[in-house]
Amino acid sequence: MIDIDATIVLPSIERFDHTPFQDEFRILCLPIAQEDHYFPTVSFGNSLEDIFAQEKPDLIVHDCNPVRWLSTTQFPECPRVNITNVFLTGIAKAWTVQKLSFAWFGNAINKERKRKGMRAIRKAHDIYDADEVLLADPECVIEAIGKLPEHFKACGACWWEADGKVPNEIKGLNNFLLCSMGSTGTIVNDEFCRMAAEKFDCQDIVRVHAQGKEGNLRHLGQHRLFEYRSLPLGKIVGQAGAVITQGGTGSTYQALGAGKPVIIVPTHSNHALLGKILAKFDLARVVRNKFSLALMSNLHVGKLKTAANGLNESSVANDGPKNIAKRIVQIVEG
């Protein structure tokens, strides 16, 4: 056990609800002016530098899109850890959202870096490096990418589960379709949900999305659809017959950890990238619209079910948070 004084810094426009953690950590929410929302790295970076000067940290850990938030930040002389996913790093050689973002904003980023006397960045993946890069992915995803550099550490999958009670109306549901779109997904429409439920022989549908209609119940043909903004998914995912995600790592790894076949409806290229990797193992299938869903054969469905059922508890376990925390403590202790 080690006593660490941890300060969490996040931008005011972040959608993540940090209130459950306010009693455990000091949380600084930095304001981002309206005119900076589209390109916040300069504003956020300047505010971070002010905090570094006051706090004088012994270790900096970041878990975010570094192109958008950290690309113009001048870090102090202390160890720095980046928590990320392996398919977003340079060794994956993939066209990511961050790479596209750097194509748009690279000149402005380097102009600000030059003003601060910092070296220019040649590509987005440069910003993903740090003294250590801790990867929040299961072993199969790591293996699909290849050999890791020495300062990369595979730590295991990570997902966060909301606390709370399961609503009475969905207690006891079994073999239902769970639509879990995380914080970065768009709402999958009713017709897509109905078609997916039929593909996987699911009766009921539970759809969870931040912009959903809380507690809304309606019928889609013979299917009941229950809709919520938030649920303690860890308490119900084990009873699902199949899961739709947007391809976010949290919701997707959680579904696989429960041994469930996954349909990925990507919001952007990073989601599709994870889906493509998982498809190599028949653990997920990327389906962009209801027309491609309609073309999904019973053979494809069977392969997804078989591969997901074949996962053991250690294949995709939520052991990343523990392993990452352990490594952070080791770095602090020296």
N, C-alpha and C positions, 0 to 999 in steps of 0.2 A: 504494500500500500504506500502511495506517495501523495503528498499534499501539493497539488498544483493550483496556482492562481490563474484561472483561465478566463479570458475576456473574449466574447464572441462579437464580431463586427459584421453587420450586414446592411445593405442599402434599404432605404425606406420603401422602395417600390418592389421589394421581394415579396412574393406571394406566400411564402412559408410562414405558418403561424408559430411564432416563437414563444408565445405566452406560457405554454406548459413548462418551459425551461427557465423562466425568470427567477425562480426561487433557488436554483442550483448554480446559475452562472450570471456573471455580469454581462449584460447585453447592451451594446451600443448600436443604435439604429441611425445611420448617417443619412441626412436629407439629400435627395437628388432633385434639383430644380427641374421644372417641367421641360424647359428647353434642352436639358441634358439627357432626357429619357432615351432618346434614339441612340446616343453615343456617350455613355456615362463614364467611360474609363478615365478621362482626364479629371472630372469633378471628384469621382470616388477615390482615385489615386491620390489626389492632393490632400483629401481629408484623411486618408490612411496614413500618409506621411506625417501629418500633424499628430496623429495618435501614436505612431512609432516614436516620435520625438519625446512625447510625454511619458509613455509606458516603458520604453526601453526593453522590449521583449527579449527573452532568452531563446525562444523558438516561435516560428511563424508557421501555422498550418492553414492551407487554404483548400477549399472544396467548392469550386465554382467554375464558370467559363472564364478563363484568364484573359482571353482576348477582349472580352467585353468589359471586364472589371479590373484587371491588374496589369494591362500591357504598358501603361505609362507610369506605374508605381516604382519608386526608387526604394528598394528594400534596405534595411540596415544590415550591418555585418553580424548576422547570427544565422544558425541553421534554418533551413526552410524545407517544409514538406508539402508535396502536392498530393492530395487524394483525388483519384480520378478513375476512369475506366480505360482498359488497355487499348480498346479500339479507337480511342480519341487521341492517342499519343502518336508520335512520329514513327514508331516501329510498325504500326499498322498500315501506314502509307495509304490512308483512305481519304476520300473527299468528304470532310465533315462540315457541319454548320460553322464551326470556328474557322476553318480554312476559307470558306466563302466570306465570312465576316472580315477576315484579314485582307482578302482581295479588295473589299470595299473600303476599308478604313486604314489599311496599312500605311499609306502616305501620311495621313493625319497622325497616326500613332508614332511614326518615326520622326515626324516634325516636332512633336512634343518631347520625345525622348532626346532629340538633339538639343532642344532648348535646355534640358536638364543636365546635359553632358553625359547622357547614357548612350551605349552602343546601339546601332540600328538592329532591328529584327528582320531577318530575311524571310522567315516563314512562320505560320501560326504555331506549328508544333514546337518551335523554340521556347514558347511561353509555357509549354506544358512540362518543361524540365525543372528540376529542383535538386537540392542535395539528396533527397530521397523522394521517389515516386511510389506511393502506396496504392495498389490496384484493388478496387472493390468489385472483383469479378470471380465467378466460380472457375474451377480448374479447366473445364471444357472450353470456355471462352479464351482463357489464357493460351491453351494448347493450339487453338485455331489460329492465333496470331504468330506464335513462334517463340524463339529464344528471347529471353529478357536481358537487358543490360544489367550490370552488377548492382546499380543503385535503384533498380526497379524491384519491388517486393510484392508478390502475389499474396493477398491477405484473405481472399474469400468474398463471397457475395455480401451485399449490404442492403437491407431494406428497413424502413421505419414503419411501425404499426401504430395506428391510432388506438387510444385506450377507450373504454366505455362499454356499455351494454349492447347486446344485439337486440334490435327492436323485436317486440313480441310477434309481429306479423310475419317475420321471416325466420323465427326460431323453428327448428325442425325441418326446414327446407332441405331437400337432398337432390343431387343430380341437376342442379340449376346452372344456367349460364351466368357467370359473373363477368360484368363489364367494368374493369378497373382501369381508369384512364389517368390516374396519377395527377400531378400538378402541371404536366406539359401537354396533355392530350386534348383533343377536341371531342365533343359529344358525338358518339356513334348513333346514327338515327334509328328510329324504331324498326324500320323495315330490315335494316342490316341485322339488328339484334334478333329479330324473328327468324330470319333465314339461318343465322348462325346457330340458334337454338335447335332448329330442325336438323341441321347438318350433324350436330353432336347428340341428337336425341335427348335434349334437355327440355324439361317442361316449363319451369319458371325462369324468369330473367331478373337479375339484380344488377342495376346500373348505378355506379358511383362516380360522381364528377363534381368538382368544386362549383360548377354553375348549374348543377342539377336542381330539380324541384324536390325539396326535402319531404320525404314521406309520401310521395305521390304514387298512387296505384292505378293502373289501368290495364285493359285487356288488349292483347294483340292476337286476334284470332283465338286460338285455344291456349295461348300463353298469358300468364300474368306477369306484368312488368312492375317491379318495385324500384323506385328511384330515390337516391339519397345524395347529400353533399359529402358526407363522411360516414365511415363505418369502421368498427374494429375488425378489419379484414382477416387478421390472423385467426379469429374465432370462427370464421365461416368458410374460408377458402378450401379447407379440407373436405367440405361437403359438396363443392362445385363439381360439375361434370366437365366443364371446359371454361377457359378464361380468355376474354378479349382484353388486350392492353394496347397502349399507344407505342409500345417499344421502349418505354422508360425502364431503366434497369431495376428500380425498386419494385414496381408492380410486376414486371416480367419475372424477375428472380424469385419473388415471393410465390408466384403461381407455380413455377417449376419446382421450388422447394417443397410444395405440397403435392408434387407429382401430377400436375394437371397439364393437359395439352393447351397450347397457347396460339391464338390468332393475333397477329400484330397488325394494327391499322395505324401506320406511321403518320405523325404530324410533320416531321421533317427528316432529313437524310440520316441523322444520327440514329433515330429509331429504326429506320430501314436497315441501317448497317448492322445493328445488333440482331435484327431479324434474320438477315442473310447469314450471319455466323451461326446462329442457333439452328437454322434450316439445314445446315450441313449434318447435324446430328438428329434431324427429324424432331427436334424439340419445339419448334415453332414454325409458323408459315406466315409470310407477309402477304396480306390481302388488302389492297388499296381501296376497293369499292365493292358494291354488291354484285357487279358483273363478274369480277374475278372470284368472288365468293361462290357464285352460282356454278362456276366451272370447277370448283374444288371437288374432286371425286371421293367416293367412299374409301378408295385405296389410300388417298392422302390422309383422310380422317383417321383411318385405322393405323397408319404409320405414326401419326402424332400421339395417339392414345397409347400405343405399344411402347414408344420411346419414353413418354412421360411416366408411364407406370413402371418402367424399368429403372427409374432413378431411385437410388437409395438415399437414406437420410443425410449422408455425408457428401453426396454429389453436388447438391446446391443447398447449402445450409447458410443460415444467417449468422455466420461466424466472423464476417468481416469487421464489424464494429469492435468486437473484443480483440481481434488480432491487431487492428490498426491502433487501438488505444494502448495495447501492450507495447507496440513498437515506439509510439510517441513517448511513453514513459521511459523506455530504454534510452532514447535519444536525450531526454531531459537529464537523466541520471549520468549520462556520459559513458 
